[in-house]
Amino acid sequence: MSINDGWAGSPVGKLERLVKPIEDFSNFAAALAIFSLMLLGTAQIILRSVFNSPIAGYIDMVELSMAGMAFLGAAYCQRLGAHIRMEILLGLLRGRWLWGVEVFGSTVALSVIGVLIWYSWGHFLRSYGLGDTTMDAEFPVWPSKLLVPIAFSLWFLRLFIQLVGSVRLFLDPTLTPKGVALVQDAASVAQDEIHETFGDTGNPSA
């Protein structure tokens, strides 16, 4: 086995293989929540305008859906490097300078997300214990609040994988990048999106 193949058999490589399908499912759930909200909004407009019969608890349902739409896709976006990044600066860096900055950024992000997991879990426990509900339709709030620490925990795992991958490349920049988000041009981003949609062949007609 070559040195570049060591990632696949490492504990972090195995963790990444476990986390990837969960990230994909989580991102799909976020997209489904957005699509469902679009259908719900359309139905609300039609029922309210044409039949004067709005959907009961519509505002509450919109409120509860926000957590899923906002956070469930975060880890997936982190994997693709789709979050806001200073790519103009990163694009100028090479070798250990680049991966040193990535190590620093991943460490800071891990610290922030770790704190958010702690406090969001506390908010969920408090909401569950109090039986918190929405003001209008009195839907329970705790399922929505539970999504936040779950999504953040998945994001934390992705950041940990990227931190280890960045440290690996900082120690030896000649290794094949694994577990990290790369700075790419528009053509490379488009090609990656094709691979994500149609599989490894990258051929929509395949």
C-alpha angles and dihedrals in degrees: 000000000000123000091251090059093058093092095067094058097040122101091248091049090052090047090053092052089052095046099046098072090044089053090048092051092045091051090048089052090052091050090047090051090053092048092047091050090052091053091045091051092050091050091048092053093047095045093045097044101037105028100022088230111118121194111267112243094010094143091048092052091050090050093050093048094057096082093055094046094046102043114019093077096045097097092046090052090048090055091053094042089240097138119098107285135170091247094157088064096037091050089062093054126085138185119347092356091062096044092043089058090046090051090052093047093047091049093052092045091050090053093050095046091046090057091046091052090053096050097039089053089052090051090051093050092049092048092048093047094049094043089235116198138180116271100241113032093016095231113170111263100199097083089059092046091049090060091064099064090039092054092043091050090054089048089050091055091050091050090049090053090049091048092054091045091051093048089050091054093042089057092046116011091184092072121101109264111254130174094007136106112242128212104248138179122241094266092053091048091052091049091051091051089053090052091048091052104038104024134244095324091067088208114123091201095051 
